[in-house]
Amino acid sequence: MLANITENKKITEMTVDEIMAERALYEEVIRNCTYKEPQEIADLFEAYTMLIWKHKQVGRVYDFYFDGLKEERDGGANLEGSDHVVWDTLRTLAQFPDLNVEFVDIHCVRDGDNYRFGQVVYNTACGKGGVGPNGPGKDLSFEPYEDLEMCECWIQFIDGKWRVGKEASIRSNDAYRRLLE
């Protein structure tokens, strides 16, 4: 896992030089991927996840998400297409500008001519300064290791390019339960 070679600091705690070095590391992983081994795919999507969520490079969604993507989520808030993934990502980052993603695990296997990977991350955020559905300052905060998120992605060779063709995701409800009690 790439998380083992980075310091996993929150971006707000990093210097500009540390941010640029970490981004360069992730970009090198992406650039050097040959799509031949499952571990390369796992490293690739760990790098993409961190660039999108930690480094706020939301446009990277378009690099790998198929326009006809179907993302099935717990609770039924399903998404269809890469534009909806970008919209949902921007909305989440607006609500939690201090969101930090910590990788627990990522594992990839061959699935015929394609790949399939699963990843588990913890999200932490206090939501200070975020704009949520109830207005500024009324956001959900996550305690450390309270918001566990798991997803499984099917990577397919579509229109001459490797793409996420389908995704299924689920997250823990601990933070929501805590607020409702």
NORHU-V301996 format. One line per field, one symbol per residue. ss: DSSP state (~ for helix, > for strand, _ for the rest). phi: phi as a letter, one per 40 degrees, with the letter a starting at -180 (. if undefined). psi: psi as a letter, one per 40 degrees, with the letter a starting at -180 (. if undefined). A space follows every 50 residues. Layout:
BEGIN
ss: ???
phi: ???
psi: ???
END
This chain:
BEGIN
ss: _~~~______~~~__~~~~~~~~~~~~~~~~~_____~~~~~~~~~~~~~ ~~~____~~~~~~~>>>>>>>>>~~~__>>_~~~~~~~~~~~~~~____> >>>>>>>>>>>__>>>>>>>>>>>>_____>>__>>_____>>>>>>>>> >>>>>>>>__>>>>>>>>>>>__~~~~~~~_
phi: .cdcbbcfccccbccdccccccccccccdccccbgbbdcccccdccccdc cccccfccccdccbccdcdbbcbcggccbbgcccccdccccccccbccdb bbccaaabbcbgcbbabbbbbbbbabgcgcbbcbgcgbccbbcdgcbcbb abbbcbcbfgacbccaabbabcbdcccdccc
psi: iddeeiefiideeiiddddddddddddddddehefdiddddddddddddd ddddefgdeedddehhdeihhhiieefiihiddddddddddddddgdehh hhhdihhiiigbeaihiiihihhiieeheihadeiiefihihihfdghhi ihihhihhfeihihdiihiiiiedddddde.
END
